Amino acid sequence: MDFSFEYDYSIDYNYSEVNDTPHEAPVFQHKASCLHEVLCVSILVASVVIFLLGFCGNGLVIWISGFKMKRTVNITWYLSLAISDFVFCVFLPFSITNMVMEEWIFGVFMCKFAPSIMFLNMFSSIFLLVVISIDRCVSVMFPVWAQNHRTVNKASVVVFMCWLLAIGLSIPSIIFRDVSSHLGRTICYNNYTLHHNSHTIVAVSRFLAGFVVPFVVIIVCYSIIILKLRTNRMTKNSKPFKVMSALVAAFFICWLPYHVFVLLELNHQNFDQSILTAGLKVGTSVAAANSFLNPVLYVFMGNDFKQKFKNSVLSKMENAMADEGRTTSRYLSRSSSMDGRASTHI
């Protein structure tokens, strides 16, 4: 039996076959050693900080954008991102408890459901970032059309479709997760033994759908935006894209290490097992950090930092998000008037 890649904090790094022997009398009582390991303690502390900041920060964003501000297309995008991050943070205590105890105590259902939340967060976040990038690109390329057709109802439908697609792509985590007991220890792991290529298919599909393809689409959209702004000599009006640029950069920086080690794990026989295990733990922890970075970026990217610092926390967040929406509206109005003047001369 191979217990080399067990479910500690990483969501997706067990591919070994584990025999289920629930009725076997334990030879010894397992004792957790996480608190005696520097790496494990460091990841544990980071996880607790991520949970506290992410839970409070995203909860604050949801409260302000959902109940304190007028609903706009931009608010709809960012509210959906905050909900995605908030749901992920709600389930973090399961991983933290499992990391401390080095044993899964929450049963088969939560073993399948809790890890799938991480991938739901990953896919929903990147799909929303892609949608926002396309929305920005369309607003720049076709300002008149965008001014007339960008509505909250349509944005809500798009968000709903993104969530449906994210749920669909998170199903493999539910299918392949399993619980097994051995020598007095219960673990939650990925059982990829049912099909020879299932591990490769799942890992590669997640990498393509949750990283490569969205990255290409976002790069294309931003290239078009930059070229359009330079052509129209309206670079000074690029402020609405600062928040979005920071969100995209944070997502890819946080998730890149995770995907790298997941792909390396496909050829685990060629790499040192301890390095893969440590890399996947750290990579997953860094990926989780993305859930609390977003509300921080909402606050400090919208207006001048000094002006925000003088205001209350609530005012800072509301001003940051409202400023992004107002600037986009001014840009669309200005672009529409410019297009109108150009058409009269033609």
Secondary structure, DSSP 4 states (H G I P E B T S, - for coil): ---SS--SS-SS---S-----TTSPPSS-----GGG-HHHHHHHHHHHHHHHHHHHHHHHHHHIIIIIS---HHHHHHHHHHHHHHHHHHTHHHHHHHHHHTS--SHHHHHHHHHHHHHHHHHHHHHHHHHHHHHHHHHHH-HHHHHHH--HHHHHHHHHHHHHHHHHHHHHHHHHEEEEEETTEEEEEE---SSTTHHHHHHHHHHIIIIIHHHHHHHHHHHHHHHHHHHTT-GGGGTHHHHHHHHHHHHHHHHHHHHHHHHHHTTGGGS-HHHHHHHHHHHHHHHHHHHHHHHHHHHHHSS-HHHHHHS-HHHHHHHHHHHHHHHHHHHHHHHHHHHHHHHHH-
